């Protein structure tokens, strides 16, 4: 149930956005997306425990490798693929943004656990890369978007928004967890977090459904090739990095799945914060997310016994 809750919810959110867009429009018109992102990282901070990992040279090496691949190499892959496929400006923007954001908030950890990998390491990588990504993303994104076309973003404004809507709620959630002195938290919070992501997608589809009808089959095919190429390249690179570092099977699975995935919630929040027309960029983000969930869930089930 936990593995399929988010994918099924995203399908329902997409259909509802086309058929019943009023609720999504209401959320979007009343700063709902920003509030939902705040809640997501508040819960993420609350869910984060303090035990289970030993700080040592090996852990630092894994984190450094994951950061280089996820936060710096992945955006360049998104830029390269968009250039090779000659994507239009809005599609290139979507691919670069989804490639630049940190790993997924929950699905990377869930899929790692499904594959019988190191869930504790997966959670550490997820949280640490998201926190580091707050500071790296505005500047890396600005560089890649300028290379893609005449797109200019306010780096400082984006950084301030990330600090307020990502770092601050995470710290508050972590403080609440520490003050409550709970060693474990209810699994219900994971479903709440996933529900928030589903609501973001519903609102985004409701406000951008016109963009979907404006694309041809060939456009969708090119986007699919683009998101497939970036994610599969990340999987291959992370698998190779795990072998080079001679990681155990559990640690290798955590690096593979967490570092190859991208958080759609933050990508959509970035799109919502931009002051210019983002066009079909949301379609690229949605297709990327659906593909990474599908292929990684299948891959995790296939390698869980290794």
Backbone bond lengths (Angstrom), bond angles and torsions (degrees), N, CA, C in turn:
res aa  C-N    CA-C-N  psi(-1)  N-CA   C-N-CA  omega(-1)  CA-C   N-CA-C  phi
1 X - - - 1.466 - - 1.520 110.54 -
2 X 1.335 116.55 -44.35 1.454 121.05 -178.38 1.517 111.32 -62.87
3 X 1.338 116.23 -35.29 1.458 120.91 -177.18 1.521 112.15 -70.90
4 X 1.350 116.94 -33.17 1.462 120.45 -173.39 1.527 113.61 -104.11
5 X 1.328 117.73 -4.02 1.463 120.71 -177.69 1.530 111.09 -60.66
6 X 1.329 117.07 -48.45 1.458 120.46 -177.81 1.529 112.58 -68.36
7 X 1.338 120.27 -49.06 1.474 118.86 179.89 1.527 113.07 -58.90
8 X 1.328 117.25 -44.48 1.458 120.29 179.86 1.529 110.76 -65.87
9 X 1.335 115.85 -37.72 1.453 120.38 178.15 1.519 111.66 -64.76
10 X 1.322 116.76 -37.03 1.468 120.40 179.20 1.526 111.53 -68.02
11 X 1.329 115.97 -37.73 1.467 119.50 176.79 1.528 109.77 -63.42
12 X 1.337 116.43 -45.32 1.467 120.92 179.05 1.526 110.92 -63.39
13 X 1.337 116.51 -40.58 1.463 120.79 179.48 1.523 111.03 -63.76
14 X 1.324 117.00 -39.73 1.465 121.15 179.50 1.519 111.25 -64.49
15 X 1.335 116.29 -45.91 1.461 120.48 179.04 1.529 111.20 -64.37
16 X 1.336 116.29 -41.93 1.463 120.48 -179.35 1.523 111.29 -65.74
17 X 1.332 116.51 -34.42 1.458 120.38 179.50 1.517 112.51 -62.23
18 X 1.349 116.17 -32.39 1.461 120.18 178.77 1.530 111.89 -82.25
19 X 1.342 115.85 -39.66 1.466 120.42 -173.56 1.528 112.42 -86.61
20 X 1.328 116.74 -42.05 1.469 121.61 -176.65 1.531 109.85 -128.41
21 X 1.316 117.79 72.93 1.470 120.62 -173.74 1.528 115.03 -79.48
22 X 1.332 118.58 -9.05 1.469 120.83 -172.74 1.525 112.25 -58.50
23 X 1.329 116.84 -44.82 1.461 120.21 -179.43 1.515 112.34 -63.35
24 X 1.317 116.21 -41.51 1.457 120.33 178.63 1.509 112.65 -65.66
25 X 1.331 115.94 -38.35 1.471 120.13 177.26 1.518 110.80 -65.01
26 X 1.326 116.73 -37.91 1.465 120.86 178.75 1.533 110.38 -63.35
27 X 1.333 116.21 -44.45 1.470 120.74 179.07 1.516 110.68 -61.18
28 X 1.333 116.30 -45.59 1.460 121.13 -178.36 1.526 112.27 -65.58
29 X 1.330 116.74 -38.70 1.462 120.72 -176.80 1.525 113.16 -74.54
30 X 1.321 117.76 -14.22 1.466 121.05 -177.72 1.530 111.62 -117.53
31 X 1.325 116.29 35.98 1.475 122.72 177.20 1.529 112.60 57.66
32 X 1.339 115.49 28.29 1.456 119.29 -177.47 1.517 114.14 -65.06
33 X 1.345 117.19 -35.28 1.460 120.03 -178.12 1.528 111.25 -62.40
34 X 1.324 116.31 -42.40 1.460 120.15 179.60 1.526 111.00 -65.03
35 X 1.337 115.91 -40.95 1.463 120.27 179.54 1.528 110.75 -64.31
36 X 1.337 116.15 -41.06 1.468 120.43 -179.32 1.525 110.80 -65.50
37 X 1.340 117.12 -43.12 1.465 120.14 177.29 1.532 110.35 -60.42
38 X 1.324 116.44 -40.93 1.471 121.16 176.98 1.528 110.09 -58.44
39 X 1.332 117.04 -44.21 1.462 121.68 -179.26 1.525 110.96 -65.52
40 X 1.335 117.04 -40.35 1.468 121.15 -179.51 1.524 111.10 -57.16
41 X 1.332 116.74 -47.69 1.468 119.09 -177.11 1.520 111.80 -79.40
42 X 1.326 117.61 -23.46 1.467 120.45 171.98 1.522 109.95 -63.13
43 X 1.327 116.49 -45.89 1.461 121.47 178.57 1.525 110.55 -67.74
44 X 1.343 116.81 -38.59 1.470 120.12 178.57 1.521 111.04 -60.62
45 X 1.328 116.97 -41.83 1.462 120.64 176.73 1.507 111.58 -64.09
46 X 1.332 116.62 -39.97 1.463 121.49 -179.98 1.524 111.37 -66.44
47 X 1.328 116.86 -34.22 1.461 121.13 -178.04 1.526 112.85 -77.54
48 X 1.321 117.24 -16.95 1.456 120.93 -173.35 1.514 111.31 -80.61
49 X 1.321 116.22 118.74 1.459 121.42 176.40 1.513 111.25 -87.88
50 X 1.314 115.57 -178.93 1.462 120.67 -174.92 1.519 113.00 -115.13
51 X 1.301 117.30 -2.97 1.458 119.84 -175.18 1.525 110.73 -120.96
52 X 1.326 115.28 166.81 1.453 121.29 174.64 1.511 114.88 114.63
53 X 1.337 118.57 -15.08 1.456 121.65 179.42 1.514 110.19 -128.50
54 X 1.307 115.31 144.38 1.456 121.37 176.47 1.523 108.82 -105.25
55 X 1.324 115.69 123.18 1.456 119.65 179.52 1.523 109.57 -72.38
56 X 1.308 117.07 115.94 1.459 121.76 179.65 1.524 108.98 -151.58
57 X 1.318 115.47 -178.56 1.459 121.02 -177.26 1.526 111.42 -62.79
58 X 1.334 117.08 -37.27 1.461 120.96 -179.20 1.529 110.42 -63.37
59 X 1.333 116.87 -44.94 1.455 120.33 -179.48 1.527 110.95 -64.20
60 X 1.325 116.56 -40.13 1.464 120.41 178.23 1.525 110.73 -63.68
61 X 1.336 116.60 -40.02 1.466 120.97 179.35 1.528 111.16 -63.14
62 X 1.344 116.05 -43.27 1.463 120.20 178.65 1.523 110.24 -63.44
63 X 1.335 116.08 -44.68 1.467 120.20 -179.09 1.532 110.99 -63.99
64 X 1.315 117.37 -43.75 1.465 121.23 -179.70 1.519 110.47 -62.35
65 X 1.341 116.66 -42.64 1.468 120.93 178.67 1.519 110.69 -63.69
66 X 1.337 116.63 -45.55 1.459 121.28 -179.69 1.524 111.10 -62.69
67 X 1.317 117.27 -40.91 1.466 121.44 -179.54 1.523 111.21 -64.71
68 X 1.323 116.53 -43.35 1.471 120.14 -179.99 1.524 111.12 -62.55
69 X 1.348 115.81 -41.49 1.465 119.43 -177.61 1.524 110.98 -74.15
70 X 1.330 117.19 -49.06 1.465 121.17 -172.29 1.519 113.38 -74.29
71 X 1.320 117.17 -41.99 1.466 120.45 -170.71 1.527 114.01 -97.45
72 X 1.346 117.75 -19.04 1.463 119.27 -176.11 1.532 113.28 -122.05
73 X 1.337 117.47 -43.30 1.459 120.02 179.71 1.529 111.57 -75.78
74 X 1.332 117.37 -42.52 1.470 121.17 -177.99 1.530 112.82 -57.30
75 X 1.343 119.72 -44.70 1.471 118.78 177.21 1.523 113.16 -59.89
76 X 1.333 116.42 -37.03 1.463 119.90 178.12 1.524 110.90 -67.74
77 X 1.341 116.53 -35.01 1.464 119.65 175.64 1.527 110.39 -64.65
78 X 1.350 115.92 -42.21 1.460 119.50 177.32 1.513 111.85 -60.60
79 X 1.332 116.77 -42.23 1.463 121.72 178.10 1.521 110.56 -65.00
80 X 1.329 117.54 -45.12 1.462 122.15 -178.33 1.530 111.42 -62.33
81 X 1.339 116.27 -46.96 1.470 120.27 -179.05 1.530 110.56 -64.53
82 X 1.333 117.35 -39.36 1.467 120.15 179.30 1.528 111.13 -64.27
83 X 1.339 116.38 -34.21 1.462 120.23 177.44 1.533 111.35 -71.52
84 X 1.338 115.63 -43.23 1.469 119.89 -178.68 1.523 110.99 -63.25
85 X 1.343 116.45 -41.81 1.467 120.85 -178.83 1.520 112.51 -83.74
86 X 1.333 116.21 -5.12 1.470 121.33 179.27 1.533 111.10 55.65
87 X 1.335 116.05 47.91 1.464 121.20 179.82 1.522 110.07 -67.28
88 X 1.331 115.75 147.71 1.459 117.69 175.26 1.525 109.86 -67.14
89 X 1.304 117.15 170.69 1.464 121.69 -170.43 1.527 112.74 -58.55
90 X 1.328 117.24 -44.80 1.463 120.37 -177.18 1.529 112.01 -68.99
91 X 1.326 116.75 -40.64 1.464 119.97 178.16 1.525 110.99 -66.71
92 X 1.329 116.03 -41.47 1.465 120.05 177.22 1.527 110.32 -61.70
93 X 1.339 116.51 -39.72 1.454 121.42 177.86 1.534 110.61 -59.59
94 X 1.335 115.97 -45.70 1.459 119.81 179.78 1.518 112.67 -62.49
95 X 1.340 116.92 -44.41 1.461 120.61 -179.04 1.520 111.31 -65.98
96 X 1.315 117.22 -39.06 1.468 120.60 179.82 1.523 110.75 -69.38
97 X 1.328 117.67 -41.77 1.467 120.28 -179.68 1.523 110.96 -64.57
98 X 1.330 117.82 -47.50 1.466 119.91 -179.34 1.532 110.76 -66.40
99 X 1.320 117.59 -27.89 1.468 120.68 177.71 1.528 111.99 -77.17
100 X 1.326 116.93 -22.96 1.465 121.10 -175.26 1.519 113.28 -88.68
101 X 1.340 117.52 -29.88 1.461 119.85 -175.92 1.529 110.77 -67.82
102 X 1.337 117.49 160.26 1.470 122.11 179.60 1.526 111.95 -69.19
103 X 1.350 116.84 -178.77 1.475 120.94 -179.02 1.531 112.60 -65.51
104 X 1.327 114.89 164.68 1.456 121.95 178.52 1.529 110.85 -59.23
105 X 1.333 116.02 151.25 1.462 121.08 -177.14 1.520 111.73 -71.64
106 X 1.335 117.66 -39.07 1.462 119.53 -172.92 1.522 114.68 -129.55
107 X 1.342 117.93 -38.57 1.466 119.24 -170.62 1.527 112.84 -65.09
108 X 1.337 118.27 -31.74 1.464 120.24 178.12 1.515 111.64 -62.21
109 X 1.330 116.15 -41.67 1.468 121.03 178.29 1.528 110.23 -67.74
110 X 1.342 116.38 -44.41 1.463 120.96 -179.21 1.522 110.90 -60.84
111 X 1.327 117.05 -46.56 1.462 120.86 -178.13 1.523 111.07 -67.99
112 X 1.333 117.37 -35.09 1.464 120.64 174.90 1.519 110.50 -60.81
113 X 1.329 116.68 -43.27 1.464 120.63 179.72 1.524 111.10 -68.18
114 X 1.330 117.62 -35.33 1.466 121.02 176.89 1.526 110.27 -62.41
115 X 1.331 116.39 -37.53 1.466 121.21 179.91 1.529 112.48 -80.11
116 X 1.352 116.34 1.91 1.460 123.40 -176.49 1.522 111.57 63.07
117 X 1.341 114.77 37.95 1.455 120.62 174.45 1.516 111.35 -90.85
118 X 1.325 116.24 -173.10 1.465 122.57 -177.96 1.528 109.35 -81.13
119 X 1.328 116.09 95.98 1.453 121.03 -177.57 1.509 113.56 -65.93
120 X 1.319 117.15 -33.31 1.463 121.06 179.44 1.523 110.27 -66.33
121 X 1.335 116.69 -44.49 1.464 120.65 177.18 1.529 110.02 -64.59
122 X 1.326 117.42 -38.81 1.463 121.28 178.72 1.524 110.75 -60.86
123 X 1.336 116.68 -42.16 1.464 120.36 178.72 1.524 110.99 -66.36
124 X 1.327 116.49 -40.66 1.467 120.46 178.45 1.529 110.73 -61.50
125 X 1.328 116.84 -46.49 1.463 120.70 -179.86 1.527 110.66 -64.21
126 X 1.316 116.83 -40.57 1.462 120.61 179.99 1.521 111.18 -60.27
127 X 1.327 116.22 -50.96 1.464 120.56 -176.69 1.529 111.23 -68.31
128 X 1.326 117.10 -47.20 1.466 120.36 -175.97 1.531 111.54 -65.68
129 X 1.337 117.72 -39.61 1.464 120.49 179.69 1.523 111.16 -70.46
130 X 1.327 117.20 -34.60 1.461 119.72 176.37 1.522 111.26 -66.52
131 X 1.329 117.02 -39.50 1.459 120.20 179.29 1.524 110.93 -69.15
132 X 1.331 117.18 -43.86 1.461 120.05 177.70 1.524 110.95 -66.37
133 X 1.338 115.88 -35.70 1.460 120.39 -179.04 1.515 113.30 -63.79
134 X 1.322 116.84 -25.19 1.469 120.59 177.29 1.524 110.11 -57.08
135 X 1.332 115.91 -40.26 1.460 120.75 -175.37 1.528 112.57 -88.47
136 X 1.336 117.46 -31.85 1.470 119.79 -177.25 1.521 112.44 -83.91
137 X 1.334 117.29 -34.93 1.458 121.49 -171.02 1.530 114.62 -58.21
138 X 1.333 120.62 -47.46 1.474 118.64 -177.52 1.523 113.69 -56.91
139 X 1.319 116.97 -37.19 1.460 120.89 -175.18 1.530 111.45 -82.64
140 X 1.342 117.06 -41.08 1.468 120.35 176.81 1.519 110.07 -66.13
141 X 1.338 116.46 -40.74 1.455 121.04 179.41 1.519 111.48 -63.82
142 X 1.308 117.28 -42.38 1.459 121.48 179.27 1.526 110.69 -61.85
143 X 1.333 116.76 -42.11 1.464 121.26 179.54 1.526 111.26 -63.31
144 X 1.345 116.82 -46.69 1.460 120.62 -176.45 1.525 112.27 -70.74
145 X 1.328 117.05 -38.23 1.461 119.96 179.74 1.527 111.37 -67.23
146 X 1.326 116.87 -38.10 1.463 119.94 177.06 1.526 110.71 -65.14
147 X 1.338 116.27 -34.21 1.462 120.07 178.50 1.527 111.59 -72.11
148 X 1.350 116.43 -24.20 1.459 120.38 -178.58 1.517 112.31 -82.60
149 X 1.325 117.63 -27.87 1.459 120.21 -177.98 1.515 111.02 170.57
150 X 1.314 116.91 -169.46 1.468 120.91 -177.72 1.527 112.32 -75.99
151 X 1.341 115.40 65.36 1.465 121.17 179.45 1.515 108.79 -119.87
152 X 1.292 116.53 125.66 1.462 121.08 -178.53 1.521 108.47 -129.15
153 X 1.336 116.97 128.32 1.456 120.60 178.51 1.521 109.50 -118.50
154 X 1.326 114.83 157.12 1.454 121.19 176.98 1.533 108.07 -85.42
155 X 1.336 116.22 99.82 1.459 120.70 -175.62 1.527 112.01 -59.54
156 X 1.320 116.77 -45.66 1.463 120.28 -177.13 1.525 111.82 -65.03
157 X 1.343 116.06 -39.93 1.466 119.76 179.24 1.527 110.61 -64.94
158 X 1.340 116.60 -41.14 1.457 120.62 179.07 1.529 110.62 -66.30
159 X 1.331 116.77 -39.85 1.465 120.51 178.62 1.526 110.68 -62.45
160 X 1.317 117.08 -43.75 1.472 120.85 179.62 1.528 110.32 -61.59
161 X 1.331 116.25 -41.65 1.461 119.64 179.00 1.520 111.23 -64.19
162 X 1.337 116.94 -40.00 1.451 120.15 178.92 1.528 111.60 -66.69
163 X 1.323 116.19 -37.35 1.470 120.03 177.94 1.525 110.54 -64.66
164 X 1.334 116.30 -40.68 1.459 120.12 -175.77 1.528 112.19 -78.31
165 X 1.332 117.53 -40.70 1.457 120.24 -173.89 1.526 114.00 -95.55
166 X 1.325 118.09 -9.02 1.466 120.55 -179.57 1.531 111.00 -120.85
167 X 1.326 117.40 -58.81 1.462 120.16 -175.19 1.526 112.00 -69.14
168 X 1.332 117.85 -48.29 1.460 120.95 -178.00 1.526 112.65 -58.11
169 X 1.349 119.71 -51.74 1.464 118.54 179.42 1.523 113.10 -63.38
170 X 1.343 116.53 -33.47 1.467 118.71 177.87 1.527 110.42 -63.15
171 X 1.332 116.99 -44.04 1.464 120.78 179.54 1.526 110.56 -63.99
172 X 1.337 116.42 -41.85 1.471 120.07 179.15 1.527 110.12 -62.24
173 X 1.329 116.72 -45.17 1.456 120.70 179.00 1.513 112.18 -62.05
174 X 1.328 115.91 -40.08 1.465 120.30 178.92 1.531 110.81 -66.22
175 X 1.318 117.32 -39.79 1.468 121.34 177.59 1.530 110.90 -63.38
176 X 1.328 116.29 -41.79 1.465 120.13 177.88 1.517 110.41 -61.11
177 X 1.336 116.20 -41.71 1.471 120.58 178.95 1.528 110.55 -63.26
178 X 1.330 117.32 -44.18 1.460 120.47 -179.31 1.527 111.84 -66.23
179 X 1.335 116.72 -41.23 1.467 120.34 -179.27 1.526 111.54 -69.02
180 X 1.325 116.48 -31.90 1.469 119.66 178.92 1.524 111.69 -76.90
181 X 1.352 116.40 -18.48 1.468 122.86 178.11 1.520 112.56 58.19
182 X 1.320 115.76 34.39 1.456 119.78 177.96 1.521 109.96 -87.52
183 X 1.328 116.10 128.63 1.453 120.13 178.05 1.526 111.08 -77.85
184 X 1.336 115.44 -31.11 1.461 120.50 178.24 1.521 109.50 -134.52
185 X 1.307 116.54 148.90 1.461 121.33 177.08 1.518 109.18 -116.16
186 X 1.306 116.63 158.30 1.457 122.12 -177.81 1.527 111.22 -63.90
187 X 1.336 114.78 142.42 1.459 120.02 177.25 1.516 113.05 -68.22
188 X 1.333 115.74 -11.56 1.467 120.05 179.04 1.527 110.82 -61.13
189 X 1.345 117.08 -31.80 1.471 120.48 -177.73 1.522 111.68 -62.70
190 X 1.324 117.13 -29.81 1.466 119.73 176.97 1.520 110.70 -65.60
191 X 1.329 115.83 -38.06 1.461 119.77 177.76 1.527 110.87 -69.66
192 X 1.334 116.95 -34.58 1.464 120.37 176.87 1.525 109.90 -63.96
193 X 1.331 116.48 -43.63 1.461 120.93 178.70 1.532 110.87 -61.84
194 X 1.324 116.24 -45.63 1.463 120.43 178.90 1.528 110.63 -63.02
195 X 1.329 116.36 -37.65 1.461 120.47 178.64 1.525 111.10 -63.96
196 X 1.324 116.30 -35.17 1.467 120.33 177.58 1.530 110.61 -64.89
197 X 1.329 116.21 -41.43 1.470 120.24 177.55 1.526 109.75 -63.35
198 X 1.327 116.72 -42.25 1.464 121.54 178.75 1.527 110.24 -60.82
199 X 1.340 116.88 -41.11 1.463 121.00 179.82 1.532 111.51 -66.33
200 X 1.330 116.25 -36.15 1.465 120.13 176.80 1.526 110.44 -62.75
201 X 1.328 115.60 -43.82 1.461 119.68 179.57 1.531 110.60 -64.02
202 X 1.325 116.28 -43.14 1.465 120.56 179.09 1.526 110.95 -58.94
203 X 1.319 116.93 -46.29 1.461 120.90 -179.90 1.528 111.27 -66.01
204 X 1.331 116.31 -40.55 1.469 120.34 -178.94 1.519 111.58 -67.09
205 X 1.329 117.10 -40.34 1.461 120.93 177.49 1.525 110.30 -64.93
206 X 1.325 116.46 -42.04 1.459 121.35 -178.00 1.523 111.74 -59.88
207 X 1.335 116.01 -38.36 1.465 120.04 -177.04 1.527 112.69 -86.82
208 X 1.339 117.85 -14.02 1.467 120.32 -174.84 1.519 113.35 -125.57
209 X 1.347 117.30 17.75 1.470 118.73 -174.43 1.528 112.39 -63.80
210 X 1.338 116.49 -24.31 1.454 119.21 178.12 1.516 112.59 -63.55
211 X 1.346 116.15 -28.76 1.464 120.04 -179.29 1.523 111.92 -67.39
212 X 1.346 116.96 -29.87 1.455 120.43 -177.42 1.525 111.88 -68.89
213 X 1.322 116.52 -40.10 1.455 120.27 -177.97 1.523 112.20 -73.47
214 X 1.330 117.00 -15.00 1.452 120.27 -178.39 1.513 114.15 -85.96
215 X 1.338 117.27 0.34 1.462 121.35 -178.47 1.518 111.05 -104.50
216 X 1.313 116.14 147.29 1.455 121.91 176.47 1.526 109.96 -91.75
217 X 1.321 116.08 171.50 1.471 120.93 176.66 1.523 110.16 -59.73
218 X 1.321 116.84 -39.11 1.462 120.89 179.55 1.526 111.00 -63.65
219 X 1.332 116.71 -37.31 1.464 120.39 177.42 1.525 110.69 -62.25
220 X 1.321 116.17 -45.96 1.468 120.38 179.44 1.527 110.82 -63.66
221 X 1.316 116.24 -37.76 1.462 120.29 179.65 1.532 110.77 -64.36
222 X 1.322 116.58 -42.90 1.465 120.69 179.56 1.528 110.68 -65.22
223 X 1.339 116.03 -41.69 1.466 119.75 177.69 1.525 110.04 -61.81
224 X 1.335 116.50 -43.11 1.463 120.51 179.56 1.524 110.96 -60.94
225 X 1.328 116.58 -42.97 1.465 120.25 177.85 1.529 110.29 -62.26
226 X 1.327 116.35 -39.14 1.463 120.55 -179.58 1.520 113.00 -64.58
227 X 1.339 116.80 -50.37 1.468 119.68 -177.63 1.522 110.70 -69.12
228 X 1.343 116.15 -35.05 1.468 120.08 177.17 1.521 110.75 -63.61
229 X 1.316 116.43 -43.90 1.470 121.08 -177.93 1.524 111.19 -62.54
230 X 1.331 116.81 -47.18 1.473 119.96 -178.03 1.513 110.91 -63.37
231 X 1.339 117.24 -47.58 1.468 118.88 -176.74 1.528 112.09 -67.35
232 X 1.327 117.30 -41.97 1.469 119.81 179.90 1.530 111.27 -66.46
233 X 1.325 117.37 -36.11 1.462 120.41 175.32 1.520 110.65 -63.14
234 X 1.336 116.86 -41.38 1.464 120.19 178.71 1.529 110.76 -64.83
235 X 1.329 117.02 -40.86 1.466 119.93 177.09 1.525 110.95 -60.51
236 X 1.338 116.55 -44.77 1.461 120.66 -179.40 1.525 111.45 -65.22
237 X 1.321 116.92 -42.49 1.467 121.16 -179.11 1.529 110.51 -65.47
238 X 1.327 116.97 -42.95 1.458 120.07 -179.49 1.525 112.10 -69.23
239 X 1.330 116.01 -36.13 1.469 119.07 175.97 1.523 110.38 -63.46
240 X 1.332 115.88 -41.64 1.464 119.93 177.30 1.511 112.31 -65.84
241 X 1.343 116.91 -39.55 1.465 120.47 178.68 1.523 111.36 -63.54
242 X 1.347 116.12 -38.14 1.462 119.62 177.99 1.516 112.57 -62.99
243 X 1.329 115.87 -37.98 1.462 119.56 178.21 1.525 111.28 -69.70
244 X 1.326 116.07 -41.33 1.471 119.62 179.27 1.529 111.02 -62.50
245 X 1.332 116.74 -39.71 1.465 121.38 179.78 1.524 112.13 -79.60
246 X 1.342 116.84 -6.82 1.467 122.88 -179.50 1.528 110.87 55.14
247 X 1.330 115.39 49.98 1.459 120.71 -179.77 1.524 110.74 -77.47
248 X 1.315 115.23 155.67 1.455 120.02 172.89 1.522 109.08 -67.93
249 X 1.325 116.73 166.41 1.456 120.57 -178.19 1.523 111.67 -58.58
250 X 1.332 117.08 -44.22 1.461 121.36 -179.01 1.512 112.77 -64.37
251 X 1.326 116.41 -44.09 1.464 120.72 179.43 1.519 111.11 -68.08
252 X 1.330 116.25 -37.46 1.460 120.79 -179.75 1.528 111.13 -63.55
253 X 1.332 116.68 -40.07 1.468 120.88 178.68 1.528 110.80 -65.77
254 X 1.336 117.15 -38.63 1.465 120.12 178.59 1.522 110.78 -63.40
255 X 1.336 116.60 -45.10 1.468 120.86 178.41 1.528 110.54 -64.18
256 X 1.333 116.10 -42.16 1.464 121.30 -176.68 1.529 111.99 -60.95
257 X 1.323 116.77 -52.02 1.458 120.00 -172.24 1.527 113.24 -80.76
258 X 1.318 117.56 -42.01 1.464 119.41 -177.90 1.524 111.19 -68.00
259 X 1.315 117.01 -47.58 1.456 121.10 -173.34 1.525 112.63 -75.25
260 X 1.328 117.09 -17.10 1.465 120.22 179.27 1.517 112.29 -88.97
261 X 1.331 117.42 -15.69 1.462 120.61 -175.82 1.525 111.74 -96.42
262 X 1.330 115.22 160.50 1.463 122.18 -179.02 1.521 109.50 -132.65
263 X 1.332 116.41 142.05 1.457 120.62 -177.11 1.517 112.15 -83.59
264 X 1.318 115.22 117.31 1.452 120.08 -179.88 1.528 111.21 -70.82
265 X 1.335 117.15 -32.60 1.469 120.48 -178.48 1.525 111.03 -57.08
266 X 1.326 115.99 -46.49 1.461 120.00 -178.38 1.532 111.03 -73.02
267 X 1.338 116.88 -34.70 1.465 120.08 177.76 1.529 110.63 -62.15
268 X 1.338 116.26 -43.72 1.460 119.88 178.67 1.529 111.21 -69.03
269 X 1.342 116.16 -33.03 1.465 119.23 176.79 1.526 110.81 -66.02
270 X 1.331 116.83 -38.33 1.464 120.97 177.07 1.525 109.95 -64.33
271 X 1.338 116.36 -45.26 1.467 120.13 178.95 1.527 110.91 -60.05
272 X 1.342 115.84 -40.38 1.465 119.91 -178.71 1.523 112.03 -68.83
273 X 1.329 116.47 -24.97 1.469 120.07 -176.84 1.528 112.84 -86.35
274 X 1.341 117.25 -13.86 1.455 120.46 -178.96 1.528 109.91 -74.65
275 X 1.308 115.87 144.48 1.471 120.97 -173.12 1.527 112.88 -92.88
276 X 1.340 117.84 3.04 1.458 120.59 -179.81 1.529 109.67 -120.80
277 X 1.320 116.66 169.34 1.453 122.62 -177.24 1.526 110.38 -65.44
278 X 1.341 115.90 124.87 1.472 120.60 -179.52 1.530 111.84 -99.66
279 X 1.323 116.71 -3.25 1.458 121.29 171.54 1.513 114.67 51.17
280 X 1.340 115.93 -125.24 1.461 122.35 -175.28 1.528 113.48 -87.43
281 X 1.305 117.52 11.82 1.467 120.44 -176.94 1.518 111.86 -59.93
282 X 1.325 117.20 -35.90 1.463 120.69 -178.55 1.527 111.58 -62.23
283 X 1.334 117.37 -33.74 1.458 121.00 -179.89 1.525 110.60 -62.36
284 X 1.322 116.42 -41.40 1.464 121.23 179.35 1.524 109.90 -62.83
285 X 1.336 116.90 -44.04 1.471 121.38 -179.44 1.524 110.68 -62.22
286 X 1.331 116.73 -44.11 1.463 120.72 -179.78 1.525 111.39 -64.75
287 X 1.328 117.42 -44.48 1.461 120.43 -179.34 1.525 110.90 -65.93
288 X 1.333 116.80 -37.19 1.462 120.53 177.34 1.527 109.66 -61.04
289 X 1.336 115.52 -45.66 1.458 119.47 -176.43 1.527 111.38 -65.67
290 X 1.346 116.77 -45.04 1.455 120.04 179.18 1.527 111.03 -61.06
291 X 1.330 116.98 -41.61 1.457 119.62 -177.99 1.526 111.27 -67.48
292 X 1.346 117.43 -44.32 1.465 118.93 -177.43 1.532 111.23 -65.25
293 X 1.336 117.26 -36.66 1.460 119.47 177.09 1.519 111.14 -66.17
294 X 1.316 117.17 -42.17 1.463 121.48 -176.97 1.526 111.29 -66.90
295 X 1.326 116.83 -53.15 1.465 120.07 -175.41 1.522 111.48 -69.40
296 X 1.328 118.09 -37.33 1.464 120.28 -178.28 1.525 111.68 -72.93
297 X 1.338 117.41 -35.35 1.463 120.22 176.46 1.525 110.09 -64.22
298 X 1.327 116.28 -43.21 1.464 120.54 177.67 1.525 110.84 -64.05
299 X 1.336 116.07 -43.90 1.465 121.06 -179.27 1.519 111.29 -64.30
300 X 1.344 116.54 -40.91 1.469 120.82 -179.69 1.524 111.01 -63.12
301 X 1.332 116.66 -41.52 1.464 120.46 178.86 1.529 111.04 -66.12
302 X 1.333 116.10 -33.00 1.459 120.25 -177.32 1.518 112.62 -74.25
303 X 1.338 117.34 -31.01 1.466 119.95 -173.78 1.528 112.87 -108.91
304 X 1.334 118.60 9.50 1.461 120.15 -174.16 1.542 112.93 -63.79
305 X 1.326 117.37 -23.03 1.462 119.53 -178.26 1.523 113.16 -91.15
306 X 1.347 117.03 -5.70 1.464 119.44 -177.34 1.526 110.38 -79.06
